[in-house]
Amino acid sequence: MDILSIIWIIVMPFIGSLVGLTYMGIGRKIIARVQHRYGPPIFQNVVDVIKLYSKRSAITHGVMFHLAPNIAITGTISTLMFVPVLVGENAISLFSFQGDLILILYIMVFGCLAMALGAGQSGNPNSAIGVSRGLTQMFGYEIPFVIALVTLMVQNETTSVQNIIAAQDSFMHWNIFQSPFAFVAAMFAFLGMMGNKPFDVPFAPAEIASGPPSEFGGKYLALMQTNRGMFAFVKLVLYVDLFLGGATNFAILLVKTFAFYLIPLFVGIVNPRFRTEQAMTFFWKWPTAIGLAGFLLVLL
Amino acid sequence: MKEDWGKEAGNIISKWARKHSLWVLAYGTGCGAIEIPPTMTSRYDAERFGITGSATPRQADVLLITGYLAVKTLKRVIRTYEQMQSPKYVMGFGSCTINGGMYWDSYNTIKRLDDYLPVDIFINGCMPRPEAVIDGFIELQKLIDAGTAQGWVKYKENLDTYRANQKKVITNWKMPDYNW
């Protein structure tokens, strides 16, 4: 491992969280313009996080409460380490190895579970409801997501993200055209993962007081917000790697990830919130059916 | 010298961030709560100044007390205020929080909020319009910038006085000594 990759390992979490938080800020601005408002500046989420880091925190509910944000952000950073950010001559693929797609599949759940443990110990009923809703919804969207990834693995006969990117060498070979069924299923799962409007069942600020993080304030919430921004970036980069053939430099990466970020945003603007069981039925009906159809097509 | 420099830079950054990101917990039991939705939504859009609503006291910076406080609700307000993370600011909204307003001779409302909680800024009027509310927020931003919005320090230093005042009106004090 050379010096350059060590530098990238240190710098990448900062870039990731900054990009993710800025995307969220742009999202807030777009939502404001849709509602005929002027909207906050696009770096508003970064300002919020700086403010939260500068607050004093005097809350305690037990050991797991203190550990949860740290475990969540550890999970996210380690996911970021296994996702190849850039490919080509100046590639940033920090810890890629054969079979990393399976590892990513497992490690992505880490943050949600840590949050569930921490919020569970806070003893707030809103947190408990939010955790149960979040885990239920996770079981919903994980199924089409796994089906889509397995389809890609079978189609490319590999479990390495690097090889999947290498197979999409030209525009027409992108997986978005090669396996559209898997793309549609994965995109529905993506809506659930991003937690935007129709699927913001676990957070629901007007209903259960922002759900799992309702007892977290100050620096705990700052860590969680950083984690949220970075996790958004990780998911976007993973989807770009899998379906849009990766990116060779940062400009292309930003264009592609932002295009993917706009999809759940626009779906969220025009839709109200689902109930928990509606979200579950939705995920287990259409995306799963489409994903299975795509899987059968690949097998035949 | 070097340590001072670092502290100074940290102060400037945190002051700037606190000023431009105020998460408001609107305690809306009084009639003033009706002015909060137009302040936050499309017509007056307080979000362009970084002012957003927050769902729980743990995440909030500003406690906005809209209108009169009955003795019963004062207890909940104290509990909410003590659960917020410092630095925290209190905003008295409407004349009821200043001198009791139209409830000045009521048997079960408090008259002067400042006796019970450290209020950083008052907005007078009955009711203050959304323009006045936004103006109040901008004044609060100026106070934060000048470093004079120190209500939470005042509360910490004079906790005994505030507690005595609170216990004078709340006869059934069935709370812990401090609501962490």
Interface residues (C-beta under 8 A of the other chain):
Chain A: R28 A32 Q35 H36 R37 Y38 G39 P40 P41 Q44 V47 D48 I50 K51 S54 K55 R56 S57 A58 I59 T60 N126 P205 A206 A209 S210 P213 S214 E215 F216 G217 G218 L221
Chain B: G10 I13 S14 W16 A17 R18 H20 S21 W23 T41 S42 D45 E47 R48 F49 G50 T52 G53 S54 A55 T56 P57 R58 Q59 A60 D61 M84 Q85 S86 P87 W180
